[in-house]
Amino acid sequence: MDSVHNGSDAPPPVGPRDLFDASSDAAAVVSAHGVVIGWTRAAEALLGHRAAEVVRRSAAPLLAMSGDPARVAGIAERCRAGMGWSGLIPVRHRDGRSIEVELRVSASFRIGEDECFLISGREQRQQWTVGQSVLDGFLTRSPVGMAVMDLQLRYVWLNDTLERFGGVPREQRLGRRLSDLLPGLQAETIEGLMRKVLATGTPVTDYEYTGWSWADPHRQRAYSTSFFPLVDADNSVTGVCYMVQDVTERWNARRLLSLVNEAGAGIGSTLDVLRTAQELADFAVPRFADFVLVDLLEPVLSAEGHGTWLTDAGPAPARPVMRRAGMSSVREGCPEAVARIGERVDFLPPPHGLDQLVKGEPILIPVLDPTDDVWVTDQPARTERIREFGLHSLISVPMRARNTALGLTTFMRSLNTASFQPDDVLLARELVARAALCVDNARRYTREHTAAVTLQHSLLPHALTGGTALDVASSYLPADATGGVGGDWFDVIPLSGARVGLVVGDVVGHGIGAAATMGRLRTAVQTLADMEMPPDELLAHLDDLVLRLSEEVPEDEGADECRTAFLGATCLYAVYDPVTRRCTMARAGHPPPVVVAPDGHVSFPEPPAGPPLGLGGMAFEAAEIELAENSLFGLYTDGLIEGAEGDMELGMSRLGEVLSRSDSSLEALCTSAVQQLVPVPQPDDIALLLTRTHALGADHVVSWDVPADPAAVADVRARATRQVEAWGLEALSMTTELVVSELVTNAIRHATPPIRLRLLRDSRLTCEVSDASSTAPRLRHARSMDEGGRGLFLVAQLTHRWGARYTSHGKIIWAEQELP
């Protein structure tokens, strides 16, 4: 009950009247003297009188009947006895009309000192009666099919709508069962539900099913059916009534949404163009079609992915070059196909032209006619397959994504006798649109991945040589395709004095950015190594370079990834000297090398780890070890030893075991080690560089101390010439004599003793002059009138290369000659 008014518009106070707000009926509180003391909004709505017009006034004018004091007194006594009263009373509306109201009076109660009664009522409305003509129209003209079945489930009555749904005339239905008339409509299941309703008396509502009817025997339709029992006067069940609604449109919409959702999960599981095309074909058969062809433009299938047509770039080229990318059929082996996977095709349903592929809408041919002259002339081979396998309906949808034409997808039916309809074009368009996005993503990824792999391969060394100091073998395993190429690299750098520089590095991240960063760091290491820097100094300069490069990264999209790639780089650089058999190394956050001695003992010498490149402010330290001849010395990246467990120590132990128990060639050992440690693709690149050490024997090295006297030059020069001739290198004796003379003379004139000359014969003939001075010679170009300054210029012209390197005791000037 609405709040009771007390004669004013203010909200009523909280009091006893709140207890009466339990009904939406019109209500009033009347005192024993017939004065209205409470009036509800519902009462105002029923009679039109506002609270201010009736409260504190007699209730008698509200009655549309003459007074009856005896009746009023009897009602009051009954209510005082604790019982209520109800009855029909005419009351008067504010506009003067009389309203018949069903009135109820409550037991009396008190408000303060006053005895009161709660009177509530509602208008008595006339009941609507259904005429026979209305009932007949409802039954026969309702859009819902209805039927009455007897206890044996035979038709007793049905309306016109149900007759149209089934396509079976009324006179053929009456007295017969549903299973006798429409066996393809899940008749046994429906009759089972009707028996359940007859047995339990419980209705069954909204049972959906699909099937065909004689009204449309080649088109599947969906129906929603409800069943309820019919009961006679003595409450016994006399039959069952069922109502049928055609919900094909709703069912098709749900089916479309369901198939599209399934397609999202089933198509595009990989970033592979051919795999995606085949997934589209496999998904549509037999859900939607009996035979599906996916033909893609040739540029889409190329590794580069270039050359696809833009859909707004004007007319299509003279003739499309497409290849069969995927196909599927309800018949094993796709015998309907004229072309197989990978073969060139030029199929477009005639008479449609190439513009259909680029800018056209889907093609719907509900009924294929193989006798059509256009088909016979343009597609004779396909026309024969259409006849042979009964292909009778076709939908062909151009495959486009992101303003790019990709190809054509064709759906056909043969065993499914229902022809494609316009609604099916919507589903075909949705399936192809989703697949097109996946194909385009795969095409773009393939193009970018190919570019990154090409860049990475171009930046890695194509041929490695350790000269006479080392036998070298390497293995590089890129990350799996989903992760993209990484930034691992390795290198072998020939140095002066028959020495060899070995480097391995790892750049954080994947993709073109990581590959480019790797290339820059590899180039920097080669440049610094050519400057004859010791390992710790080389890493310090490389660290400064990485800091500068990371600061140069612009503050735009991708800047964080580039900066992370620079700062996350690790590196290990080692220099092996075959004369002393000593290896000097330093590392920047990289795993230590592995050494397998000739007796099979495995060790992991650990020079001070040093921070990763790019942190700055921390020094790098070098360590030196001696390697026995024929020792195995290996460098690797963390991807080789991390494994699925991520346990670096376990991975290093496994690497040592693999390298120690094999007596195969270095190349075979390198390959098998990677295969055993990483049997499946990993998300990180893997690099392994193995070397077998050799020593440069005494018969390949000779040295002399040189007095700081210009007269000693002739003697040293003669010794060097005799040694070269003793090695069988007479062709180099004259050049060697000139080089020794120039280098020794410069050392005596400009450097600090002790001075020493050394000749080395390995893959080249090297002449070295060492002294205790730290000043390096400078190549000059003497003028025509100058008497000096041509010595180093001649050395540079006559030798393969020359240079200087610093040691802890001074410097060494060297020059190399190619052996004849």
VONUSE-243716 format. One record per residue (C-alpha): x, y, z. Coordinates in steps of 0.05 Angstrom, whole numbers, plus 5000, padded with zeros to 4 digits. Each point is the difference from the previous one (the first is absolute). Example, Ala and Ser with C-alpha at 12.3 -4.5 7.8 and 13.67 -1.06 7.14 Angstrom:
% VONUSE-243716
NODE   px   py   pz
NODE 5246 4910 5156
NODE 5027 5069 4987
END
This chain:
% VONUSE-243716
NODE   px   py   pz
NODE 5000 5000 5000
NODE 5025 5070 4984
NODE 5017 5046 5057
NODE 4939 5028 5035
NODE 4989 5075 4994
NODE 4981 5039 5061
NODE 4970 5060 4965
NODE 5065 5035 4979
NODE 5051 4990 4944
NODE 5056 4988 5050
NODE 5027 4929 5007
NODE 4960 4963 5052
NODE 5032 4990 5068
NODE 5023 4932 5020
NODE 4946 4970 5044
NODE 4949 4945 5004
NODE 4975 5014 4929
NODE 5065 4972 4972
NODE 4974 4931 5019
NODE 4944 5007 4949
NODE 5046 5012 4940
NODE 4995 4927 4979
NODE 4954 5003 4939
NODE 4995 5037 4935
NODE 4924 5005 5008
NODE 4968 5067 5012
NODE 4996 5008 5076
NODE 4975 5048 5053
NODE 4998 5003 5076
NODE 4932 5019 5028
NODE 4983 5013 5073
NODE 4941 4969 5036
NODE 4962 5066 4988
NODE 5007 4993 4925
NODE 5055 5054 4992
NODE 5057 4987 4951
NODE 5067 5006 5036
NODE 5046 4967 4947
NODE 4998 5000 4924
NODE 5047 4964 4952
NODE 5025 5020 4931
NODE 4966 4937 4972
NODE 4934 5026 5029
NODE 5013 5066 4968
NODE 5013 4966 4933
NODE 4937 4957 5007
NODE 4950 5055 5020
NODE 5035 5063 4978
NODE 4996 5034 5068
NODE 5064 5029 5028
NODE 5017 4987 5073
NODE 4989 5073 5019
NODE 4928 4994 4974
NODE 4979 4940 5042
NODE 5044 4995 5062
NODE 4966 5024 5064
NODE 4933 4998 4964
NODE 4942 4950 5001
NODE 5007 4940 4954
NODE 4925 4998 4986
NODE 5003 5044 4936
NODE 5047 4949 4970
NODE 4945 4947 4998
NODE 4956 4996 4938
NODE 4942 4970 5039
NODE 4950 5021 5052
NODE 5019 4994 5074
NODE 4987 4934 5037
NODE 5017 5011 5074
NODE 4981 4929 5020
NODE 5046 4969 4949
NODE 5056 5047 5020
NODE 4991 4983 5074
NODE 5001 4925 4985
NODE 5064 5006 4960
NODE 5031 5041 5056
NODE 4982 4947 5053
NODE 5030 4945 4957
NODE 5065 5039 4992
NODE 5003 5015 5074
NODE 4995 4925 5013
NODE 5066 4991 4964
NODE 4973 4979 4932
NODE 4999 5038 4935
NODE 4946 5010 4948
NODE 4998 5003 4923
NODE 4948 5016 4948
NODE 4982 5039 4937
NODE 4985 5073 5015
NODE 4987 5056 4948
NODE 5042 5062 5014
NODE 5000 5068 4968
NODE 5057 5027 4957
NODE 5019 5073 5004
NODE 4970 5010 4930
NODE 4932 4974 5025
NODE 4999 4930 4969
NODE 4988 4938 5041
NODE 5053 4945 5005
NODE 4987 4930 5025
NODE 5054 4984 5050
NODE 5017 4935 5036
NODE 5007 5028 5071
NODE 5036 4968 5059
NODE 4997 5026 5072
NODE 5052 4978 5051
NODE 4992 4983 5073
NODE 4997 5063 5042
NODE 5063 5029 5031
NODE 5018 5063 5037
NODE 5041 5060 4982
NODE 5010 5038 5064
NODE 4931 5005 5032
NODE 4962 4991 4935
NODE 4970 4934 4976
NODE 5016 4991 4926
NODE 4987 4954 4941
NODE 5043 4987 4939
NODE 4957 5000 4937
NODE 5031 4976 4935
NODE 4970 4986 4932
NODE 5011 4989 4926
NODE 4956 5013 4941
NODE 4958 4941 4977
NODE 5012 4993 4924
NODE 4956 4960 4952
NODE 5030 4934 4977
NODE 5014 4993 4925
NODE 4967 4941 4966
NODE 5028 4967 4938
NODE 4952 4991 4943
NODE 5002 4939 4956
NODE 5022 5039 4939
NODE 5060 5029 5039
NODE 5019 4931 5024
NODE 4996 4971 4930
NODE 5043 5056 4972
NODE 5051 4989 5055
NODE 5006 4926 4985
NODE 4999 5002 4924
NODE 5036 5066 4985
NODE 5054 4999 5054
NODE 5072 5005 4974
NODE 5016 4942 5047
NODE 4984 4930 4974
NODE 4955 4962 5048
NODE 4973 4929 5002
NODE 4962 4955 5048
NODE 5019 4926 5006
NODE 4961 4945 5033
NODE 5027 4950 5049
NODE 5028 4958 4943
NODE 5035 5062 4973
NODE 4955 5005 4939
NODE 4980 5066 4971
NODE 4932 5024 5024
NODE 5004 5073 4979
NODE 5051 5048 4971
NODE 4999 5072 4976
NODE 5018 5027 4932
NODE 5069 5024 5021
NODE 5023 4930 5019
NODE 4972 4973 4934
NODE 5044 5050 4963
NODE 5062 4983 5043
NODE 4997 4925 4984
NODE 4976 5004 4929
NODE 4951 4942 5014
NODE 4926 5015 4989
NODE 4954 4998 5061
NODE 4958 4942 4975
NODE 5062 4957 4993
NODE 5021 5015 5071
NODE 4936 4989 5040
NODE 5000 4931 5031
NODE 5074 4987 4986
NODE 5063 5008 5040
NODE 5057 5049 4989
NODE 5050 4943 4988
NODE 4957 4975 4942
NODE 4999 5067 4965
NODE 5067 5036 5013
NODE 5054 4949 5015
NODE 5055 5050 4986
NODE 4976 5048 5054
NODE 5027 4963 5062
NODE 4931 4970 5007
NODE 5021 4946 5049
NODE 5032 5051 5047
NODE 4939 5045 4997
NODE 4952 4943 5013
NODE 5044 4979 5059
NODE 4991 5070 5030
NODE 4925 4997 4989
NODE 4997 4933 5036
NODE 5039 5031 5058
NODE 4949 5057 5004
NODE 4942 4950 5000
NODE 5033 4959 5055
NODE 5022 5056 5046
NODE 4952 5056 4983
NODE 5060 5048 4999
NODE 5006 5046 4940
NODE 5063 5002 4957
NODE 5017 5068 4971
NODE 5046 5026 4946
NODE 5029 4935 4974
NODE 5041 5018 4939
NODE 5017 4953 4943
NODE 5018 5002 4926
NODE 4975 4961 4941
NODE 4964 5004 4934
NODE 4927 4999 4981
NODE 4960 4986 4937
NODE 4989 5075 4994
NODE 5075 5010 4986
NODE 5032 4931 4993
NODE 5069 5026 4980
NODE 5009 5053 5053
NODE 5015 4986 5073
NODE 4956 5040 5047
NODE 4999 5010 5076
NODE 4939 4996 5045
NODE 4984 5015 5073
NODE 4945 4956 5029
NODE 4962 5000 5066
NODE 4954 4944 5027
NODE 4947 5002 5055
NODE 4946 4950 5022
NODE 4926 5010 4987
NODE 4957 4986 5062
NODE 4923 4990 5004
NODE 4952 5018 5055
NODE 5018 4942 5045
NODE 5074 5018 4994
NODE 5019 4940 4956
NODE 5048 5009 4942
NODE 4964 4993 4933
NODE 5057 5019 4952
NODE 5058 5045 4987
NODE 5005 5066 4964
NODE 5063 5023 4967
NODE 5019 5067 4971
NODE 5055 5010 4947
NODE 5037 5063 4980
NODE 5047 5006 4940
NODE 5065 5028 5029
NODE 5044 4987 4939
NODE 5024 5073 4997
NODE 5018 4999 5074
NODE 5033 4932 4993
NODE 5039 5023 4939
NODE 5024 5062 5037
NODE 5024 4957 5058
NODE 5032 4951 4952
NODE 5035 5056 4964
NODE 5026 5029 5066
NODE 5021 4930 5024
NODE 5036 4983 4936
NODE 5035 5067 4998
NODE 5023 4990 5072
NODE 5024 4930 4984
NODE 5036 5027 4940
NODE 5037 5050 5044
NODE 5029 4942 5039
NODE 5011 4952 4942
NODE 5028 5046 4946
NODE 5066 5036 5007
NODE 5032 4956 5053
NODE 5069 5012 4969
NODE 5035 5057 4963
NODE 5004 4957 4938
NODE 4963 5021 4936
NODE 4990 4929 4972
NODE 4980 4972 5068
NODE 4949 5055 5009
NODE 4970 4989 4931
NODE 4993 4926 5014
NODE 4968 5013 5068
NODE 4946 5042 4965
NODE 4985 4944 4951
NODE 5000 4946 5055
NODE 4955 5042 5045
NODE 4947 5012 4946
NODE 4994 4925 4981
NODE 4950 4972 5016
NODE 4972 5053 5046
NODE 4983 5046 4943
NODE 5020 4971 4933
NODE 5020 4934 4968
NODE 5059 5026 4961
NODE 5043 5062 5015
NODE 5056 5031 4960
NODE 5047 5054 5026
NODE 5042 5033 4945
NODE 5050 5054 5018
NODE 5037 5049 4957
NODE 5071 4978 4988
NODE 5032 5060 5033
NODE 4963 4983 5065
NODE 5035 4932 5000
NODE 5069 5028 4985
NODE 5051 5006 5055
NODE 5005 5075 4991
NODE 4924 5010 4999
NODE 5005 5060 4952
NODE 4959 5014 4938
NODE 4929 4989 5026
NODE 4946 5043 4969
NODE 4970 5059 5036
NODE 4924 5000 4993
NODE 4999 5075 4987
NODE 5057 5001 4950
NODE 4958 4996 4937
NODE 4985 4941 4954
NODE 5032 4932 5013
NODE 5060 4977 4959
NODE 4988 4965 4933
NODE 4997 4931 5031
NODE 5005 4978 5072
NODE 5055 4951 5020
NODE 4969 4958 5056
NODE 5020 4935 5031
NODE 4959 4948 5036
NODE 5014 5011 5074
NODE 4948 4956 5033
NODE 4941 4954 4983
NODE 4955 4951 5035
NODE 4944 4953 4980
NODE 4951 4952 5030
NODE 5029 4950 4950
NODE 5069 4973 5017
NODE 5056 5029 4959
NODE 4959 5058 4972
NODE 4985 4967 4932
NODE 4958 5060 4980
NODE 5062 5044 4995
NODE 5033 5015 4934
NODE 5064 5029 5032
NODE 5037 4974 5061
NODE 5033 5038 5057
NODE 5056 5045 4975
NODE 4979 4998 4927
NODE 4982 5062 4960
NODE 4926 5015 4991
NODE 4960 5054 4966
NODE 4930 4981 5023
NODE 4947 5054 5002
NODE 4927 4980 4992
NODE 4980 5023 4929
NODE 4980 5050 4975
NODE 5033 5040 5056
NODE 5065 5035 4985
NODE 5063 5018 5039
NODE 4969 5063 5030
NODE 4956 4952 5039
NODE 5062 4975 5036
NODE 5023 5070 5018
NODE 4937 5040 5012
NODE 4940 4954 4990
NODE 4949 4973 5048
NODE 4991 4925 5015
NODE 4972 4959 4943
NODE 4938 4957 5015
NODE 4978 4948 4949
NODE 4943 4962 5034
NODE 4995 4950 4943
NODE 5061 4983 4958
NODE 4983 4983 4929
NODE 5057 4962 4967
NODE 4964 5003 4933
NODE 5008 5076 4999
NODE 5042 5019 4939
NODE 5041 5049 5042
NODE 5023 4944 5046
NODE 5011 4951 4944
NODE 5042 5050 4961
NODE 5040 5033 5057
NODE 5008 4942 5049
NODE 4994 4934 4962
NODE 5040 4958 5050
NODE 4962 5027 5059
NODE 4934 4992 4964
NODE 5015 4926 4993
NODE 5014 4994 5075
NODE 4936 5037 5016
NODE 4960 4950 4960
NODE 5038 4940 5027
NODE 4993 5016 5074
NODE 4934 5036 4999
NODE 5025 5068 5024
NODE 4935 5040 4998
NODE 5010 5065 5039
NODE 5057 5049 5008
NODE 5023 5060 5041
NODE 5065 5034 4981
NODE 5027 5054 5048
NODE 5060 5045 4984
NODE 5050 4998 5056
NODE 5021 5070 5020
NODE 5031 5031 5062
NODE 5026 5069 5017
NODE 4986 5027 4930
NODE 5038 4943 4968
NODE 4975 4946 4953
NODE 5026 4932 5023
NODE 4962 4948 4959
NODE 4934 4964 4992
NODE 4962 4948 5042
NODE 4947 4957 4966
NODE 4948 4958 5037
NODE 4960 4946 4963
NODE 4946 4950 5019
NODE 4987 4931 4971
NODE 4978 4948 5052
NODE 4963 5055 5038
NODE 4938 5008 4957
NODE 4982 5069 5027
NODE 5022 5056 4955
NODE 5038 5060 5027
NODE 4954 5058 5019
NODE 5014 5074 5010
NODE 5006 4988 5075
NODE 5057 4951 4987
NODE 5038 5055 4965
NODE 5004 5038 5066
NODE 5032 4940 5034
NODE 5048 4988 4942
NODE 5020 5073 5001
NODE 5013 4998 5075
NODE 5041 4936 4996
NODE 5042 5027 4943
NODE 5009 5068 5034
NODE 5027 4968 5063
NODE 5046 4954 4960
NODE 5023 5059 4957
NODE 5024 5037 5061
NODE 5038 4939 5023
NODE 5030 4990 4931
NODE 5020 5073 4997
NODE 5031 4996 5069
NODE 5038 4938 4980
NODE 5022 5033 4935
NODE 5025 5062 5036
NODE 5034 4958 5054
NODE 5033 4956 4947
NODE 5026 5062 4964
NODE 5027 5031 5063
NODE 5028 4935 5026
NODE 5035 4987 4934
NODE 5029 5070 5001
NODE 5025 4991 5071
NODE 5029 4931 4985
NODE 5034 5027 4937
NODE 5028 5058 5039
NODE 5024 4954 5055
NODE 5033 4952 4953
NODE 5034 5057 4962
NODE 5029 5026 5066
NODE 5026 4933 5024
NODE 5067 4974 4974
NODE 4994 4957 4937
NODE 5068 4966 5008
NODE 5044 4993 5061
NODE 5074 4985 5002
NODE 5047 4994 5058
NODE 5063 4996 4957
NODE 5052 4953 5026
NODE 4983 5017 5072
NODE 4930 4969 5004
NODE 4953 4952 4966
NODE 4932 5034 5001
NODE 4928 4974 4995
NODE 4935 5037 5015
NODE 4926 4985 5005
NODE 4945 5052 5001
NODE 4928 4981 5014
NODE 4949 5057 4992
NODE 4942 5006 5048
NODE 4934 4968 4981
NODE 4960 5041 4949
NODE 4949 5025 5051
NODE 5054 5034 5041
NODE 5035 5033 4941
NODE 5074 5004 4987
NODE 5045 5020 5057
NODE 5066 5035 5010
NODE 5050 4945 5014
NODE 5066 5006 4962
NODE 5070 4971 4999
NODE 5064 5015 4962
NODE 5071 4978 4989
NODE 5048 5058 4987
NODE 5072 4989 4975
NODE 5049 5043 5038
NODE 5074 5016 4991
NODE 5053 4952 5024
NODE 4959 4938 4980
NODE 4952 5015 5056
NODE 4924 4992 4993
NODE 4944 5039 5033
NODE 4937 4962 5019
NODE 4935 5035 5017
NODE 4929 4980 5017
NODE 4943 5046 5019
NODE 4926 5002 5014
NODE 4951 5058 4991
NODE 4936 5000 5039
NODE 4935 4998 4960
NODE 4978 4975 4932
NODE 4986 5027 4931
NODE 5033 5048 4952
NODE 5020 5047 5057
NODE 5039 4946 5036
NODE 5033 4976 4935
NODE 5020 5072 4983
NODE 5029 5011 5069
NODE 5039 4935 4994
NODE 5029 5023 4934
NODE 5023 5066 5029
NODE 5033 4967 5060
NODE 5034 4948 4957
NODE 5028 5054 4955
NODE 5024 5039 5060
NODE 5035 4939 5029
NODE 5036 4987 4934
NODE 5023 5073 4997
NODE 5024 5000 5072
NODE 5034 4933 4991
NODE 5037 5026 4939
NODE 5027 5055 5044
NODE 5035 4945 5040
NODE 4965 5015 5065
NODE 5005 4950 5057
NODE 4934 4967 5019
NODE 4985 5043 5062
NODE 5013 5065 4963
NODE 4960 4977 4940
NODE 4938 4987 5044
NODE 5009 5067 5034
NODE 4999 5036 4933
NODE 4941 4957 4978
NODE 4963 5018 5064
NODE 5011 5075 4985
NODE 4974 4989 4929
NODE 4937 4966 5025
NODE 4987 5057 5048
NODE 5005 5051 4944
NODE 4956 4959 4953
NODE 4946 4992 5054
NODE 5001 5075 5012
NODE 4990 5012 4926
NODE 4934 4960 4998
NODE 4944 5051 4987
NODE 4942 5007 5048
NODE 4948 4969 4955
NODE 4964 4935 4990
NODE 5046 4941 5009
NODE 5053 5041 5036
NODE 4995 4958 5063
NODE 5010 4935 4962
NODE 5062 5027 4963
NODE 5029 5027 5064
NODE 4987 4934 5036
NODE 5034 4962 4944
NODE 5063 5043 5007
NODE 5002 4998 5076
NODE 4985 4925 5003
NODE 5058 4979 4956
NODE 5053 4952 5027
NODE 5068 4982 4970
NODE 5062 4958 5010
NODE 5065 5016 4964
NODE 5061 4955 5001
NODE 5068 5002 4966
NODE 5040 4936 4989
NODE 5075 5003 4986
NODE 5025 4935 4969
NODE 5073 5018 5016
NODE 4989 5002 5075
NODE 4936 4957 5000
NODE 4970 5052 5046
NODE 4929 5026 4994
NODE 4981 5068 5029
NODE 4926 5014 5009
NODE 4950 5049 5030
NODE 4924 4997 5002
NODE 4941 5047 5009
NODE 4944 4962 5034
NODE 5010 4939 4955
NODE 5005 4926 5020
NODE 5072 4975 5007
NODE 5035 4959 4946
NODE 5006 4925 5002
NODE 5068 4965 4995
NODE 5009 4926 4987
NODE 5073 4978 5010
NODE 5031 4946 4956
NODE 4989 4950 5056
NODE 4925 5016 5001
NODE 4999 5042 5063
NODE 4946 5054 4996
NODE 5006 5068 5032
NODE 4965 5067 4997
NODE 5053 5053 5013
NODE 4965 5061 5027
NODE 5031 5068 4988
NODE 4968 5055 5041
NODE 4928 5004 4974
NODE 4996 5075 4989
NODE 4933 5036 4990
NODE 4959 4995 4936
NODE 5018 5052 4948
NODE 4970 5069 5007
NODE 4998 5007 5076
NODE 5064 5041 5004
NODE 5041 5019 5061
NODE 5028 4930 5012
NODE 5066 4972 4978
NODE 5012 4936 4961
NODE 5056 4953 5020
NODE 5039 4951 4957
NODE 5023 4930 5020
NODE 5052 4956 4967
NODE 5003 4925 4995
NODE 5047 4952 4965
NODE 4971 4950 4952
NODE 5033 4934 4984
NODE 5007 4984 4926
NODE 4938 4967 4971
NODE 4957 5028 5055
NODE 4926 5013 4984
NODE 4981 5072 5014
NODE 4927 5019 4992
NODE 4958 5063 5004
NODE 4924 4999 5001
NODE 4938 5041 5016
NODE 4952 4988 5058
NODE 4946 4970 4954
NODE 5043 4937 4994
NODE 5003 4986 5075
NODE 4936 5029 5028
NODE 4955 4943 4977
NODE 4928 4992 5022
NODE 5020 5001 5073
NODE 5037 5066 4996
NODE 5057 4970 5042
NODE 5065 5029 4973
NODE 5046 4956 5042
NODE 4964 4937 4978
NODE 5004 5023 4928
NODE 5075 5013 5005
NODE 5010 4931 5031
NODE 4962 4968 4942
NODE 5040 5040 4950
NODE 5065 4975 5031
NODE 4977 4928 4998
NODE 4980 5004 4927
NODE 5066 5032 4979
NODE 5044 4953 5041
NODE 4973 4934 4975
NODE 5004 5011 4925
NODE 5060 4985 4956
NODE 4967 5022 4935
NODE 5023 5058 4957
NODE 4992 5070 5026
NODE 4944 5016 4952
NODE 4961 4937 5017
NODE 5011 5012 5075
NODE 4975 5071 4995
NODE 4936 4978 4963
NODE 4985 4940 5044
NODE 5011 5041 5064
NODE 4946 5050 4979
NODE 4953 4944 4979
NODE 5008 4963 5066
NODE 4994 5060 5045
NODE 4943 5033 4961
NODE 4958 4945 4967
NODE 4939 5045 4989
NODE 4994 5073 4977
NODE 5013 5051 5054
NODE 4977 5072 5009
NODE 5072 5025 5000
NODE 5056 4997 4949
NODE 5057 4951 5012
NODE 5072 5009 4980
NODE 5058 4952 5013
NODE 5072 5014 4978
NODE 5050 4943 5009
NODE 5075 5003 4988
NODE 5056 4950 5004
NODE 5066 5033 5021
NODE 5067 4991 4967
NODE 5069 5024 5021
NODE 5049 5035 4955
NODE 5064 4959 5007
NODE 5070 5026 5009
NODE 5016 4985 4928
NODE 4949 5053 4980
NODE 5024 5055 5046
NODE 5068 5033 5006
NODE 5021 5063 5038
NODE 5062 5042 5013
NODE 5018 5055 5049
NODE 5023 5063 4963
NODE 5052 5046 5030
NODE 4982 5074 4999
NODE 5054 5013 4949
NODE 4987 5018 4926
NODE 5058 4955 4981
NODE 4960 4940 5025
NODE 4948 5009 4946
NODE 5042 4966 4945
NODE 5012 4938 5043
NODE 4927 4993 5020
NODE 4978 5010 4928
NODE 5047 4945 4976
NODE 4975 4952 5054
NODE 4928 5012 4981
NODE 5016 4989 4926
NODE 5035 4934 5014
NODE 4942 4976 5044
NODE 4949 5016 4946
NODE 5041 4962 4949
NODE 5007 4942 5048
NODE 4924 4997 5004
NODE 4998 4994 4924
NODE 4972 5070 4990
NODE 5054 5028 4954
NODE 4948 5040 4963
NODE 4989 5041 5063
NODE 5072 5011 5019
NODE 5009 5068 4966
NODE 4935 5027 5029
NODE 5017 4972 5068
NODE 5068 5032 4998
NODE 4968 5068 4985
NODE 4947 4993 5054
NODE 5050 4978 5054
NODE 5047 5056 4982
NODE 4946 5053 5004
NODE 4967 4976 5064
NODE 5065 4987 5038
NODE 5030 5066 4978
NODE 4938 5038 5024
NODE 5002 4964 5067
NODE 5074 5016 5010
NODE 4990 5073 4982
NODE 4934 5016 5033
NODE 4984 4947 5053
NODE 5026 4977 5067
NODE 5039 4935 5011
NODE 4995 4942 5007
NODE 4986 4987 4927
NODE 4983 4931 4973
NODE 4986 4972 4930
NODE 4955 4940 4990
NODE 4981 4962 4936
NODE 4939 4954 4999
NODE 4980 4953 4944
NODE 4929 4974 5001
NODE 4948 5017 4947
NODE 5039 5064 4988
NODE 5071 5023 5013
NODE 5000 5051 5057
NODE 5056 5047 5020
NODE 4994 5031 5070
NODE 5045 5051 5033
NODE 4987 5014 5074
NODE 5027 5055 5044
NODE 4986 5033 5067
NODE 4971 5064 4972
NODE 4927 5017 4997
NODE 5004 5047 4941
NODE 4974 4972 4935
NODE 5029 5014 4931
NODE 4959 5042 4952
NODE 4995 4987 4926
NODE 5023 5062 4961
NODE 4998 5019 4926
NODE 5067 5031 4986
NODE 5006 5057 4951
NODE 5045 4995 4938
NODE 5056 5039 5034
NODE 4997 4964 5067
NODE 5058 4953 5016
NODE 4960 4957 5050
NODE 4930 4980 5019
NODE 4991 4947 4947
NODE 5017 4938 5042
NODE 4931 4982 5029
NODE 4968 5021 4935
NODE 5041 4947 4964
NODE 4985 4949 5054
NODE 4926 5013 4992
NODE 5005 4993 4924
NODE 5042 4936 5000
NODE 4964 4961 5055
NODE 4930 4972 5008
NODE 4987 5043 5061
NODE 5037 5032 5058
NODE 4984 5030 5067
NODE 5018 5010 5073
NODE 4976 4970 5065
NODE 5015 5019 5071
NODE 5023 4954 5055
NODE 5013 5008 5074
NODE 5073 5013 4984
NODE 4994 5045 4940
NODE 4978 4988 4929
NODE 5009 4954 4940
NODE 5003 5024 4927
NODE 4982 4944 4952
NODE 4993 4987 4926
NODE 4971 4939 4964
NODE 5016 4971 4932
NODE 4958 4950 4961
NODE 5036 4934 4988
NODE 5014 4984 4927
END
